[in-house]
């Protein structure tokens, strides 16, 4: 069931605990997050002092994969 393009905040005991957002907003947030992560990766890769090796298994664990 769709209620337009509004955002709905869910509360518990008067505290905001979650939000329902339109799929278009979710797509925009994910696109923004991807761009921020890509920019961070580019900065880290361009830094000549950033030469720390990170094993693949450790990276996957850090990313929750």
PDB file with SEQRES, HELIX, SHEET and CRYST1 records, atoms N, CA, C and O in Angstrom:
SEQRES   1 A   65  UNK UNK UNK UNK UNK UNK UNK UNK UNK UNK UNK UNK UNK          
SEQRES   2 A   65  UNK UNK UNK UNK UNK UNK UNK UNK UNK UNK UNK UNK UNK          
SEQRES   3 A   65  UNK UNK UNK UNK UNK UNK UNK UNK UNK UNK UNK UNK UNK          
SEQRES   4 A   65  UNK UNK UNK UNK UNK UNK UNK UNK UNK UNK UNK UNK UNK          
SEQRES   5 A   65  UNK UNK UNK UNK UNK UNK UNK UNK UNK UNK UNK UNK UNK          
HELIX    1 AA1 UNK A   23  UNK A   46  1                                  24    
HELIX    2 AA2 UNK A   56  UNK A   63  1                                   8    
SHEET    1 AA1 2 UNK A   8  UNK A  12  0                                        
SHEET    2 AA1 2 UNK A  15  UNK A  20 -1                                        
CRYST1    1.000    1.000    1.000  90.00  90.00  90.00 P 1           1          
ATOM      1  N   UNK A   1       0.848  -1.168   0.000  1.00  0.00           N  
ATOM      2  CA  UNK A   1       0.000   0.000   0.000  1.00  0.00           C  
ATOM      3  C   UNK A   1       0.894   1.232   0.000  1.00  0.00           C  
ATOM      4  O   UNK A   1       1.794   1.317   0.836  1.00  0.00           O  
ATOM      5  N   UNK A   2       0.694   2.163  -0.875  1.00  0.00           N  
ATOM      6  CA  UNK A   2       1.512   3.363  -0.981  1.00  0.00           C  
ATOM      7  C   UNK A   2       0.725   4.565  -0.462  1.00  0.00           C  
ATOM      8  O   UNK A   2      -0.483   4.669  -0.677  1.00  0.00           O  
ATOM      9  N   UNK A   3       1.406   5.446   0.205  1.00  0.00           N  
ATOM     10  CA  UNK A   3       0.794   6.654   0.751  1.00  0.00           C  
ATOM     11  C   UNK A   3       1.435   7.899   0.148  1.00  0.00           C  
ATOM     12  O   UNK A   3       1.606   8.902   0.841  1.00  0.00           O  
ATOM     13  N   UNK A   4       1.784   7.846  -1.100  1.00  0.00           N  
ATOM     14  CA  UNK A   4       2.426   8.987  -1.719  1.00  0.00           C  
ATOM     15  C   UNK A   4       3.918   8.982  -1.458  1.00  0.00           C  
ATOM     16  O   UNK A   4       4.524   7.931  -1.248  1.00  0.00           O  
ATOM     17  N   UNK A   5       4.490  10.146  -1.473  1.00  0.00           N  
ATOM     18  CA  UNK A   5       5.939  10.248  -1.324  1.00  0.00           C  
ATOM     19  C   UNK A   5       6.321  10.811   0.039  1.00  0.00           C  
ATOM     20  O   UNK A   5       7.381  11.419   0.185  1.00  0.00           O  
ATOM     21  N   UNK A   6       5.478  10.617   1.019  1.00  0.00           N  
ATOM     22  CA  UNK A   6       5.775  11.153   2.338  1.00  0.00           C  
ATOM     23  C   UNK A   6       6.671  10.203   3.134  1.00  0.00           C  
ATOM     24  O   UNK A   6       6.725   9.001   2.871  1.00  0.00           O  
ATOM     25  N   UNK A   7       7.347  10.759   4.083  1.00  0.00           N  
ATOM     26  CA  UNK A   7       8.160   9.976   5.016  1.00  0.00           C  
ATOM     27  C   UNK A   7       7.360   9.825   6.300  1.00  0.00           C  
ATOM     28  O   UNK A   7       6.730  10.774   6.767  1.00  0.00           O  
ATOM     29  N   UNK A   8       7.391   8.633   6.862  1.00  0.00           N  
ATOM     30  CA  UNK A   8       6.620   8.347   8.062  1.00  0.00           C  
ATOM     31  C   UNK A   8       7.588   7.949   9.170  1.00  0.00           C  
ATOM     32  O   UNK A   8       8.349   6.993   9.027  1.00  0.00           O  
ATOM     33  N   UNK A   9       7.552   8.693  10.280  1.00  0.00           N  
ATOM     34  CA  UNK A   9       8.417   8.410  11.419  1.00  0.00           C  
ATOM     35  C   UNK A   9       7.649   7.530  12.401  1.00  0.00           C  
ATOM     36  O   UNK A   9       6.519   7.842  12.776  1.00  0.00           O  
ATOM     37  N   UNK A  10       8.267   6.443  12.807  1.00  0.00           N  
ATOM     38  CA  UNK A  10       7.673   5.547  13.791  1.00  0.00           C  
ATOM     39  C   UNK A  10       8.240   5.874  15.162  1.00  0.00           C  
ATOM     40  O   UNK A  10       9.443   6.082  15.321  1.00  0.00           O  
ATOM     41  N   UNK A  11       7.360   5.915  16.141  1.00  0.00           N  
ATOM     42  CA  UNK A  11       7.774   6.257  17.496  1.00  0.00           C  
ATOM     43  C   UNK A  11       7.458   5.120  18.446  1.00  0.00           C  
ATOM     44  O   UNK A  11       6.539   4.329  18.233  1.00  0.00           O  
ATOM     45  N   UNK A  12       8.259   5.069  19.506  1.00  0.00           N  
ATOM     46  CA  UNK A  12       7.990   4.139  20.609  1.00  0.00           C  
ATOM     47  C   UNK A  12       8.183   4.940  21.892  1.00  0.00           C  
ATOM     48  O   UNK A  12       9.272   5.454  22.148  1.00  0.00           O  
ATOM     49  N   UNK A  13       7.148   5.045  22.681  1.00  0.00           N  
ATOM     50  CA  UNK A  13       7.184   5.812  23.930  1.00  0.00           C  
ATOM     51  C   UNK A  13       7.663   7.237  23.680  1.00  0.00           C  
ATOM     52  O   UNK A  13       8.442   7.783  24.462  1.00  0.00           O  
ATOM     53  N   UNK A  14       7.195   7.837  22.586  1.00  0.00           N  
ATOM     54  CA  UNK A  14       7.528   9.218  22.285  1.00  0.00           C  
ATOM     55  C   UNK A  14       8.897   9.442  21.661  1.00  0.00           C  
ATOM     56  O   UNK A  14       9.263  10.585  21.386  1.00  0.00           O  
ATOM     57  N   UNK A  15       9.657   8.386  21.433  1.00  0.00           N  
ATOM     58  CA  UNK A  15      10.996   8.479  20.825  1.00  0.00           C  
ATOM     59  C   UNK A  15      10.939   7.992  19.384  1.00  0.00           C  
ATOM     60  O   UNK A  15      10.338   6.956  19.096  1.00  0.00           O  
ATOM     61  N   UNK A  16      11.567   8.740  18.477  1.00  0.00           N  
ATOM     62  CA  UNK A  16      11.669   8.292  17.090  1.00  0.00           C  
ATOM     63  C   UNK A  16      12.571   7.062  17.036  1.00  0.00           C  
ATOM     64  O   UNK A  16      13.695   7.091  17.536  1.00  0.00           O  
ATOM     65  N   UNK A  17      12.074   5.973  16.424  1.00  0.00           N  
ATOM     66  CA  UNK A  17      12.864   4.736  16.370  1.00  0.00           C  
ATOM     67  C   UNK A  17      13.122   4.242  14.950  1.00  0.00           C  
ATOM     68  O   UNK A  17      14.044   3.458  14.727  1.00  0.00           O  
ATOM     69  N   UNK A  18      12.327   4.687  13.999  1.00  0.00           N  
ATOM     70  CA  UNK A  18      12.499   4.225  12.619  1.00  0.00           C  
ATOM     71  C   UNK A  18      11.750   5.175  11.697  1.00  0.00           C  
ATOM     72  O   UNK A  18      10.951   6.005  12.130  1.00  0.00           O  
ATOM     73  N   UNK A  19      12.040   5.022  10.410  1.00  0.00           N  
ATOM     74  CA  UNK A  19      11.355   5.843   9.432  1.00  0.00           C  
ATOM     75  C   UNK A  19      11.053   5.014   8.189  1.00  0.00           C  
ATOM     76  O   UNK A  19      11.873   4.202   7.760  1.00  0.00           O  
ATOM     77  N   UNK A  20       9.890   5.221   7.626  1.00  0.00           N  
ATOM     78  CA  UNK A  20       9.517   4.619   6.351  1.00  0.00           C  
ATOM     79  C   UNK A  20       9.688   5.704   5.302  1.00  0.00           C  
ATOM     80  O   UNK A  20       9.155   6.805   5.441  1.00  0.00           O  
ATOM     81  N   UNK A  21      10.441   5.383   4.241  1.00  0.00           N  
ATOM     82  CA  UNK A  21      10.691   6.380   3.202  1.00  0.00           C  
ATOM     83  C   UNK A  21      10.320   5.792   1.843  1.00  0.00           C  
ATOM     84  O   UNK A  21      10.303   4.574   1.668  1.00  0.00           O  
ATOM     85  N   UNK A  22      10.026   6.660   0.894  1.00  0.00           N  
ATOM     86  CA  UNK A  22       9.743   6.171  -0.456  1.00  0.00           C  
ATOM     87  C   UNK A  22      10.977   5.487  -1.059  1.00  0.00           C  
ATOM     88  O   UNK A  22      12.109   5.832  -0.722  1.00  0.00           O  
ATOM     89  N   UNK A  23      10.753   4.535  -1.934  1.00  0.00           N  
ATOM     90  CA  UNK A  23      11.865   3.824  -2.574  1.00  0.00           C  
ATOM     91  C   UNK A  23      12.795   4.773  -3.316  1.00  0.00           C  
ATOM     92  O   UNK A  23      14.000   4.535  -3.383  1.00  0.00           O  
ATOM     93  N   UNK A  24      12.245   5.845  -3.874  1.00  0.00           N  
ATOM     94  CA  UNK A  24      13.085   6.814  -4.576  1.00  0.00           C  
ATOM     95  C   UNK A  24      14.079   7.455  -3.619  1.00  0.00           C  
ATOM     96  O   UNK A  24      15.227   7.698  -3.989  1.00  0.00           O  
ATOM     97  N   UNK A  25      13.644   7.734  -2.381  1.00  0.00           N  
ATOM     98  CA  UNK A  25      14.540   8.304  -1.373  1.00  0.00           C  
ATOM     99  C   UNK A  25      15.625   7.303  -0.996  1.00  0.00           C  
ATOM    100  O   UNK A  25      16.788   7.672  -0.831  1.00  0.00           O  
ATOM    101  N   UNK A  26      15.245   6.043  -0.863  1.00  0.00           N  
ATOM    102  CA  UNK A  26      16.223   5.008  -0.538  1.00  0.00           C  
ATOM    103  C   UNK A  26      17.272   4.897  -1.630  1.00  0.00           C  
ATOM    104  O   UNK A  26      18.464   4.801  -1.339  1.00  0.00           O  
ATOM    105  N   UNK A  27      16.841   4.909  -2.878  1.00  0.00           N  
ATOM    106  CA  UNK A  27      17.779   4.835  -3.997  1.00  0.00           C  
ATOM    107  C   UNK A  27      18.732   6.026  -3.974  1.00  0.00           C  
ATOM    108  O   UNK A  27      19.928   5.866  -4.216  1.00  0.00           O  
ATOM    109  N   UNK A  28      18.214   7.214  -3.686  1.00  0.00           N  
ATOM    110  CA  UNK A  28      19.061   8.413  -3.629  1.00  0.00           C  
ATOM    111  C   UNK A  28      20.054   8.316  -2.477  1.00  0.00           C  
ATOM    112  O   UNK A  28      21.217   8.688  -2.636  1.00  0.00           O  
ATOM    113  N   UNK A  29      19.618   7.822  -1.325  1.00  0.00           N  
ATOM    114  CA  UNK A  29      20.518   7.657  -0.185  1.00  0.00           C  
ATOM    115  C   UNK A  29      21.624   6.648  -0.484  1.00  0.00           C  
ATOM    116  O   UNK A  29      22.784   6.872  -0.142  1.00  0.00           O  
ATOM    117  N   UNK A  30      21.262   5.543  -1.121  1.00  0.00           N  
ATOM    118  CA  UNK A  30      22.260   4.528  -1.463  1.00  0.00           C  
ATOM    119  C   UNK A  30      23.254   5.062  -2.491  1.00  0.00           C  
ATOM    120  O   UNK A  30      24.448   4.771  -2.412  1.00  0.00           O  
ATOM    121  N   UNK A  31      22.769   5.838  -3.449  1.00  0.00           N  
ATOM    122  CA  UNK A  31      23.655   6.436  -4.449  1.00  0.00           C  
ATOM    123  C   UNK A  31      24.630   7.407  -3.784  1.00  0.00           C  
ATOM    124  O   UNK A  31      25.817   7.426  -4.109  1.00  0.00           O  
ATOM    125  N   UNK A  32      24.120   8.209  -2.854  1.00  0.00           N  
ATOM    126  CA  UNK A  32      24.966   9.150  -2.117  1.00  0.00           C  
ATOM    127  C   UNK A  32      26.011   8.398  -1.295  1.00  0.00           C  
ATOM    128  O   UNK A  32      27.187   8.762  -1.293  1.00  0.00           O  
ATOM    129  N   UNK A  33      25.576   7.348  -0.599  1.00  0.00           N  
ATOM    130  CA  UNK A  33      26.498   6.550   0.212  1.00  0.00           C  
ATOM    131  C   UNK A  33      27.593   5.932  -0.660  1.00  0.00           C  
ATOM    132  O   UNK A  33      28.767   5.951  -0.289  1.00  0.00           O  
ATOM    133  N   UNK A  34      27.216   5.390  -1.807  1.00  0.00           N  
ATOM    134  CA  UNK A  34      28.202   4.816  -2.728  1.00  0.00           C  
ATOM    135  C   UNK A  34      29.212   5.865  -3.179  1.00  0.00           C  
ATOM    136  O   UNK A  34      30.408   5.584  -3.252  1.00  0.00           O  
ATOM    137  N   UNK A  35      28.736   7.073  -3.483  1.00  0.00           N  
ATOM    138  CA  UNK A  35      29.629   8.142  -3.923  1.00  0.00           C  
ATOM    139  C   UNK A  35      30.581   8.545  -2.803  1.00  0.00           C  
ATOM    140  O   UNK A  35      31.760   8.797  -3.051  1.00  0.00           O  
ATOM    141  N   UNK A  36      30.083   8.605  -1.583  1.00  0.00           N  
ATOM    142  CA  UNK A  36      30.938   8.964  -0.450  1.00  0.00           C  
ATOM    143  C   UNK A  36      32.003   7.897  -0.213  1.00  0.00           C  
ATOM    144  O   UNK A  36      33.163   8.221   0.043  1.00  0.00           O  
ATOM    145  N   UNK A  37      31.614   6.634  -0.297  1.00  0.00           N  
ATOM    146  CA  UNK A  37      32.579   5.548  -0.106  1.00  0.00           C  
ATOM    147  C   UNK A  37      33.619   5.531  -1.227  1.00  0.00           C  
ATOM    148  O   UNK A  37      34.798   5.284  -0.971  1.00  0.00           O  
ATOM    149  N   UNK A  38      33.199   5.789  -2.449  1.00  0.00           N  
ATOM    150  CA  UNK A  38      34.129   5.834  -3.576  1.00  0.00           C  
ATOM    151  C   UNK A  38      35.117   6.981  -3.405  1.00  0.00           C  
ATOM    152  O   UNK A  38      36.308   6.821  -3.674  1.00  0.00           O  
ATOM    153  N   UNK A  39      34.630   8.138  -2.959  1.00  0.00           N  
ATOM    154  CA  UNK A  39      35.518   9.286  -2.736  1.00  0.00           C  
ATOM    155  C   UNK A  39      36.520   8.981  -1.634  1.00  0.00           C  
ATOM    156  O   UNK A  39      37.691   9.345  -1.744  1.00  0.00           O  
ATOM    157  N   UNK A  40      36.076   8.320  -0.579  1.00  0.00           N  
ATOM    158  CA  UNK A  40      36.981   7.952   0.514  1.00  0.00           C  
ATOM    159  C   UNK A  40      38.026   6.964   0.012  1.00  0.00           C  
ATOM    160  O   UNK A  40      39.206   7.090   0.339  1.00  0.00           O  
ATOM    161  N   UNK A  41      37.607   5.989  -0.774  1.00  0.00           N  
ATOM    162  CA  UNK A  41      38.549   5.002  -1.317  1.00  0.00           C  
ATOM    163  C   UNK A  41      39.573   5.688  -2.210  1.00  0.00           C  
ATOM    164  O   UNK A  41      40.757   5.356  -2.156  1.00  0.00           O  
ATOM    165  N   UNK A  42      39.136   6.638  -3.030  1.00  0.00           N  
ATOM    166  CA  UNK A  42      40.072   7.356  -3.892  1.00  0.00           C  
ATOM    167  C   UNK A  42      41.092   8.132  -3.075  1.00  0.00           C  
ATOM    168  O   UNK A  42      42.276   8.149  -3.415  1.00  0.00           O  
ATOM    169  N   UNK A  43      40.639   8.782  -1.988  1.00  0.00           N  
ATOM    170  CA  UNK A  43      41.575   9.519  -1.119  1.00  0.00           C  
ATOM    171  C   UNK A  43      42.579   8.570  -0.488  1.00  0.00           C  
ATOM    172  O   UNK A  43      43.774   8.864  -0.449  1.00  0.00           O  
ATOM    173  N   UNK A  44      42.103   7.438   0.005  1.00  0.00           N  
ATOM    174  CA  UNK A  44      43.007   6.479   0.649  1.00  0.00           C  
ATOM    175  C   UNK A  44      44.005   5.901  -0.342  1.00  0.00           C  
ATOM    176  O   UNK A  44      45.182   5.746  -0.017  1.00  0.00           O  
ATOM    177  N   UNK A  45      43.549   5.584  -1.540  1.00  0.00           N  
ATOM    178  CA  UNK A  45      44.445   5.021  -2.548  1.00  0.00           C  
ATOM    179  C   UNK A  45      45.460   6.044  -3.044  1.00  0.00           C  
ATOM    180  O   UNK A  45      46.563   5.673  -3.446  1.00  0.00           O  
ATOM    181  N   UNK A  46      45.105   7.316  -3.021  1.00  0.00           N  
ATOM    182  CA  UNK A  46      46.007   8.365  -3.485  1.00  0.00           C  
ATOM    183  C   UNK A  46      47.036   8.754  -2.427  1.00  0.00           C  
ATOM    184  O   UNK A  46      48.017   9.428  -2.740  1.00  0.00           O  
ATOM    185  N   UNK A  47      46.824   8.338  -1.186  1.00  0.00           N  
ATOM    186  CA  UNK A  47      47.723   8.699  -0.092  1.00  0.00           C  
ATOM    187  C   UNK A  47      48.942   7.783  -0.104  1.00  0.00           C  
ATOM    188  O   UNK A  47      48.810   6.584   0.146  1.00  0.00           O  
ATOM    189  N   UNK A  48      50.137   8.328  -0.391  1.00  0.00           N  
ATOM    190  CA  UNK A  48      51.334   7.477  -0.441  1.00  0.00           C  
ATOM    191  C   UNK A  48      51.717   6.889   0.917  1.00  0.00           C  
ATOM    192  O   UNK A  48      52.441   5.896   0.975  1.00  0.00           O  
ATOM    193  N   UNK A  49      51.241   7.488   2.004  1.00  0.00           N  
ATOM    194  CA  UNK A  49      51.538   6.960   3.346  1.00  0.00           C  
ATOM    195  C   UNK A  49      50.609   5.817   3.740  1.00  0.00           C  
ATOM    196  O   UNK A  49      50.831   5.160   4.757  1.00  0.00           O  
ATOM    197  N   UNK A  50      49.588   5.581   2.956  1.00  0.00           N  
ATOM    198  CA  UNK A  50      48.620   4.525   3.258  1.00  0.00           C  
ATOM    199  C   UNK A  50      49.073   3.236   2.576  1.00  0.00           C  
ATOM    200  O   UNK A  50      48.570   2.870   1.514  1.00  0.00           O  
ATOM    201  N   UNK A  51      50.007   2.573   3.189  1.00  0.00           N  
ATOM    202  CA  UNK A  51      50.575   1.363   2.601  1.00  0.00           C  
ATOM    203  C   UNK A  51      50.286   0.119   3.438  1.00  0.00           C  
ATOM    204  O   UNK A  51      50.929  -0.915   3.261  1.00  0.00           O  
ATOM    205  N   UNK A  52      49.330   0.220   4.340  1.00  0.00           N  
ATOM    206  CA  UNK A  52      48.999  -0.908   5.200  1.00  0.00           C  
ATOM    207  C   UNK A  52      48.306  -2.002   4.396  1.00  0.00           C  
ATOM    208  O   UNK A  52      47.341  -1.738   3.678  1.00  0.00           O  
ATOM    209  N   UNK A  53      48.798  -3.221   4.518  1.00  0.00           N  
ATOM    210  CA  UNK A  53      48.156  -4.364   3.870  1.00  0.00           C  
ATOM    211  C   UNK A  53      47.006  -4.843   4.745  1.00  0.00           C  
ATOM    212  O   UNK A  53      47.119  -4.881   5.970  1.00  0.00           O  
ATOM    213  N   UNK A  54      45.910  -5.204   4.111  1.00  0.00           N  
ATOM    214  CA  UNK A  54      44.757  -5.728   4.818  1.00  0.00           C  
ATOM    215  C   UNK A  54      44.338  -7.016   4.124  1.00  0.00           C  
ATOM    216  O   UNK A  54      43.903  -6.997   2.972  1.00  0.00           O  
ATOM    217  N   UNK A  55      44.471  -8.130   4.826  1.00  0.00           N  
ATOM    218  CA  UNK A  55      44.074  -9.403   4.211  1.00  0.00           C  
ATOM    219  C   UNK A  55      42.604  -9.391   3.793  1.00  0.00           C  
ATOM    220  O   UNK A  55      41.761  -8.792   4.461  1.00  0.00           O  
ATOM    221  N   UNK A  56      42.313 -10.059   2.685  1.00  0.00           N  
ATOM    222  CA  UNK A  56      40.963 -10.101   2.123  1.00  0.00           C  
ATOM    223  C   UNK A  56      39.941 -10.572   3.141  1.00  0.00           C  
ATOM    224  O   UNK A  56      38.853 -10.003   3.229  1.00  0.00           O  
ATOM    225  N   UNK A  57      40.268 -11.598   3.909  1.00  0.00           N  
ATOM    226  CA  UNK A  57      39.327 -12.133   4.907  1.00  0.00           C  
ATOM    227  C   UNK A  57      39.012 -11.070   5.961  1.00  0.00           C  
ATOM    228  O   UNK A  57      37.870 -10.958   6.407  1.00  0.00           O  
ATOM    229  N   UNK A  58      40.017 -10.295   6.357  1.00  0.00           N  
ATOM    230  CA  UNK A  58      39.794  -9.234   7.345  1.00  0.00           C  
ATOM    231  C   UNK A  58      38.909  -8.134   6.767  1.00  0.00           C  
ATOM    232  O   UNK A  58      38.026  -7.619   7.453  1.00  0.00           O  
ATOM    233  N   UNK A  59      39.143  -7.778   5.521  1.00  0.00           N  
ATOM    234  CA  UNK A  59      38.331  -6.752   4.869  1.00  0.00           C  
ATOM    235  C   UNK A  59      36.877  -7.198   4.777  1.00  0.00           C  
ATOM    236  O   UNK A  59      35.967  -6.422   5.070  1.00  0.00           O  
ATOM    237  N   UNK A  60      36.656  -8.448   4.369  1.00  0.00           N  
ATOM    238  CA  UNK A  60      35.289  -8.962   4.276  1.00  0.00           C  
ATOM    239  C   UNK A  60      34.614  -8.937   5.644  1.00  0.00           C  
ATOM    240  O   UNK A  60      33.440  -8.585   5.756  1.00  0.00           O  
ATOM    241  N   UNK A  61      35.352  -9.308   6.675  1.00  0.00           N  
ATOM    242  CA  UNK A  61      34.775  -9.297   8.033  1.00  0.00           C  
ATOM    243  C   UNK A  61      34.450  -7.871   8.459  1.00  0.00           C  
ATOM    244  O   UNK A  61      33.410  -7.623   9.071  1.00  0.00           O  
ATOM    245  N   UNK A  62      35.337  -6.936   8.138  1.00  0.00           N  
ATOM    246  CA  UNK A  62      35.115  -5.540   8.502  1.00  0.00           C  
ATOM    247  C   UNK A  62      33.888  -4.967   7.801  1.00  0.00           C  
ATOM    248  O   UNK A  62      33.167  -4.147   8.368  1.00  0.00           O  
ATOM    249  N   UNK A  63      33.658  -5.403   6.571  1.00  0.00           N  
ATOM    250  CA  UNK A  63      32.515  -4.934   5.794  1.00  0.00           C  
ATOM    251  C   UNK A  63      31.247  -5.733   6.072  1.00  0.00           C  
ATOM    252  O   UNK A  63      30.178  -5.400   5.559  1.00  0.00           O  
ATOM    253  N   UNK A  64      31.360  -6.780   6.878  1.00  0.00           N  
ATOM    254  CA  UNK A  64      30.197  -7.596   7.201  1.00  0.00           C  
ATOM    255  C   UNK A  64      29.763  -8.490   6.058  1.00  0.00           C  
ATOM    256  O   UNK A  64      28.579  -8.798   5.922  1.00  0.00           O  
ATOM    257  N   UNK A  65      30.720  -8.913   5.229  1.00  0.00           N  
ATOM    258  CA  UNK A  65      30.382  -9.756   4.081  1.00  0.00           C  
ATOM    259  C   UNK A  65      30.650 -11.209   4.381  1.00  0.00           C  
ATOM    260  O   UNK A  65      30.423 -12.067   3.529  1.00  0.00           O  
TER     261      UNK A  65                                                      
END                                                                             
